[in-house]
Amino acid sequence: SLYEGLTKKGVEVLYDDRVEKTAGERFADADLIGIPYRVVISEKTLEKKSVEVKERSKPQARLMTTSACIKMLAKQG
């Protein structure tokens, strides 16, 4: 639903579902190709009914609801 919500708002999404790579390898690849925002959905974030959003230029990730994430990333455009 997050992917669909973002694409409907015109946000370009790179959905990294490579199973042969670790999360750290995926994060490093995203940084190497210059992805400005990383959104992580995990069991931990789902328990909190949120997603983890990390802006590439900032040191800390933050938790937010799916709708807040869509709204924020749609504004970044």
Summary of the structure (lengths in Angstrom):
residues: 77
radius of gyration: 12.1
end to end distance: 18.7
largest distance: 33.0
contacts: 169
relative contact order: 0.21
helix: 43%
strand: 17%
